Amino acid sequence: MVDREIGDVEDPMATVLATLGLLLMFVAVISLVMGLASLGLGGHVFGVVSCVIAVVSFVGSLACFLTDGKRLAAAEAGLPFPSMLRNP
């Protein structure tokens, strides 16, 4: 068996945040298209609800990506040496 270093193991929380952010972005795009199409066809209630869902999911995806970026920056800032020297 090969011993793995701690740096080789991926952070599961970073994977969850990135996947959730991507999923929310897909939901935002799909609901925005459906909302605009519905508004164009005269379905005002469904169109407004779909556009609100699009905005909420877009803001949620940005929050996921921002949280993931802050976690990465905090992990990098705590090291006394450059990241290129961690895994030779």
N, C-alpha and C positions, 0 to 999 in steps of 0.2 A: 504494500500500500504506500501511497505517496502522501507525505504530510503536507497539508495545506497551511499556508500562512494566514494570519487573520486578515490581511489586506486583500486576499483573493476572494473572500466570502462577500457576497453582495448583501447590502442592507435591505432586508425585506420591507421595511417601512418606506424606503425611497422608491421601491418598485410599486408598492401599493399607491403611494401618492401620485406617481407618474401615470400609472394605469387609470386611476380614478380621474385625474385631470384630463387625460385623453378621452375617456368615455364621456365626461361632461361636455367636452368640446364638440364631440359628435352629436350629442343630444341638442346642444345649442344650435348647431348648423341645421339639423333636420327640423327642429321646431321653428326656427326662423323662416325657413323656406315654406313650411306648411302654414305658418301664420300669415306671411305675406301673400301667399296664394289664396288663402281663405279671405283675407281682407279685400283682395282684388275681385273675388267672386261674390262678395256681399255678405259673408258670414262674419259679422263684426265681433260677436262674443267669442267664438272659437279662435278668431284671428288674434284678438287681444290677449286671450289666455295663452295661446301658443307663443306669442312674442314675449310675454312676461316670463314664461318658462325658459325661453331662449336666453333672456337677460340674466335670470337667476343662475342658470347652469353655466353661462359664460363667466360670470363673476366667481362661481364656485371653482371652475377650472383654473382661473387665474390665482385664486387663493391656494389651490393645491400646488401649482407650480411655484408660487412664491414661498410657500412653506418648505418645499423640497429644496429650493435654492438657498434659503436661509440655513437649513440644517447642514447642507454641504459646505457653505461658507464658514459656519461655526466649527465644523470638524476640521477644516483646513487651517483655520486661524489658531487652533490650539496646538498645532505641531511646531516644534522649534526648528524644523529643517524643511527645505522645499519638498514638495510632493514627488518630484522626479527622483529623489534619493530614497524613497521608502521601499520600492520594489525594484531592486537592481536587475 
